[in-house]
Amino acid sequence: MATALLGRPTVRFAPLPVERGDRTANWQFHGKRPIREVPYVPTPDVVVRTMLDVANVGEKDVVYDLGCGDGRIVIAAAESRGARGVGVDIDPRRIQECKTNAIKARVPDRVRFLEQSLFSVDVGEASVVALYLLPWMNTQLRPKLLAELKPGSRIVAHQFAISDWPADKIVRLTELGRVVYCWTVPAKCNGRWQCSIRTGDGVLRRGTIELEQEFQTVVGVAKLSNREMPIDSMALSGDRLTFSLAGVTYHTRVSGDSFRGSGHCSSPRGELEVRARHL
Ligand SMILES: C[S@@+](CC[C@H](N)C(=O)[O-])C[C@H]1O[C@@H](n2cnc3c(N)ncnc32)[C@H](O)[C@@H]1O
């Protein structure tokens, strides 16, 4: 078994309002319309810029803002970074403002706005998701974000973290009392992998690698040529999995149920290939 990464106590959360079936803390929205979970509070422009910087938004990105208010985050992403954007808000007045603001900013062709619940929108197309919601909403969204977003996508949140998922980057705007968190969606690595790997001595070894994953943290052991070999310095960022085995550092790319890559050794073989398939 891999090292007991998960040996520490599991963090438990109080049941979410929705899980409790208790919606009394929410606002009934426009009579018969769906319930709104968090009121409209816009993100200050300087924080918007920080969010786009921290998430490294560029022209190839598709930025979703879940609960987009007046659309300022996706409009700024389109205007200042050349990205495309999708804003989602349950409040029709906000969606109307978004459309007007997009026209004023001359980016109506790069952004679109959906009047619907953020819990029901498919975010699979997004490479960046922005959040300025209540902590329990971030927590409730987490499984959906991890399931739908591609590895390497970023989630950037203003002010509230996503429960016990450690952020990859945290920027504190101390004078404003604001915090920006950013996570990179990790590939799924947990479990046993059938592996062939050339080690530094030039021998092609076959066996299994067992990985234990908690978000972007991964630990593992290898059983190769019938002997256990420790894996050190494992790091996962998006789909990039790096680790050291028998003194060689391997750089691999996870793609669905396989990963492959290579390590480098000055002698005797140069490139040392590694391939693995999920069992
Ligand atoms: C705190 S504001 C953030 C606005 C914008 N993202 C920003 O940072 O400037 C939260 C927004 O979420 C919207 N909202 C609340 N509950 C929602 C839900 N269930 N589905 C979609 N939007 C929701 C509200 O109407 C509000 O505009």
The ligand as an SDF file (V2000), in Angstrom:
LIG
                    3D

 27 29  0  0  0  0  0  0  0  0999 V2000
  -21.4440   37.7470   -4.6460 C   0  0  0  0  0  0  0  0  0  0  0  0
  -22.2120   37.9480   -6.2310 S   0  0  0  0  0  0  0  0  0  0  0  0
  -20.8020   37.7980   -7.2910 C   0  0  0  0  0  0  0  0  0  0  0  0
  -20.9800   38.4850   -8.6260 C   0  0  0  0  0  0  0  0  0  0  0  0
  -19.7690   38.3920   -9.5600 C   0  0  0  0  0  0  0  0  0  0  0  0
  -19.3140   37.0170   -9.6970 N   0  0  0  0  0  0  0  0  0  0  0  0
  -18.6280   39.2280   -9.0700 C   0  0  0  0  0  0  0  0  0  0  0  0
  -17.6870   38.6380   -8.4860 O   0  0  0  0  0  0  0  0  0  0  0  0
  -18.6530   40.4550   -9.2290 O   0  0  0  0  0  0  0  0  0  0  0  0
  -23.0770   36.4000   -6.3950 C   0  0  0  0  0  0  0  0  0  0  0  0
  -24.0010   36.2960   -7.5990 C   0  0  0  0  0  0  0  0  0  0  0  0
  -24.4760   34.9680   -7.6360 O   0  0  0  0  0  0  0  0  0  0  0  0
  -25.8280   34.9750   -8.0890 C   0  0  0  0  0  0  0  0  0  0  0  0
  -26.4500   33.7300   -7.6240 N   0  0  0  0  0  0  0  0  0  0  0  0
  -26.8240   33.3890   -6.3700 C   0  0  0  0  0  0  0  0  0  0  0  0
  -27.3200   32.1400   -6.3180 N   0  0  0  0  0  0  0  0  0  0  0  0
  -27.2500   31.6700   -7.5780 C   0  0  0  0  0  0  0  0  0  0  0  0
  -27.5920   30.4320   -8.1910 C   0  0  0  0  0  0  0  0  0  0  0  0
  -28.1090   29.4270   -7.4950 N   0  0  0  0  0  0  0  0  0  0  0  0
  -27.3710   30.2800   -9.5150 N   0  0  0  0  0  0  0  0  0  0  0  0
  -26.8490   31.3040  -10.2580 C   0  0  0  0  0  0  0  0  0  0  0  0
  -26.5090   32.4960   -9.7250 N   0  0  0  0  0  0  0  0  0  0  0  0
  -26.6910   32.6700   -8.4220 C   0  0  0  0  0  0  0  0  0  0  0  0
  -26.4050   36.2300   -7.4840 C   0  0  0  0  0  0  0  0  0  0  0  0
  -27.5440   36.6600   -8.2280 O   0  0  0  0  0  0  0  0  0  0  0  0
  -25.2150   37.1860   -7.5670 C   0  0  0  0  0  0  0  0  0  0  0  0
  -25.2640   37.9560   -8.7460 O   0  0  0  0  0  0  0  0  0  0  0  0
  1  2  1  0
  2  3  1  0
  2 10  1  0
  3  4  1  0
  4  5  1  0
  5  6  1  0
  5  7  1  0
  7  8  2  0
  7  9  1  0
 10 11  1  0
 11 12  1  0
 11 26  1  0
 12 13  1  0
 13 14  1  0
 13 24  1  0
 14 15  1  0
 14 23  1  0
 15 16  2  0
 16 17  1  0
 17 18  1  0
 17 23  2  0
 18 19  1  0
 18 20  2  0
 20 21  1  0
 21 22  2  0
 22 23  1  0
 24 25  1  0
 24 26  1  0
 26 27  1  0
M  CHG  2   2   1   9  -1
M  END
$$$$
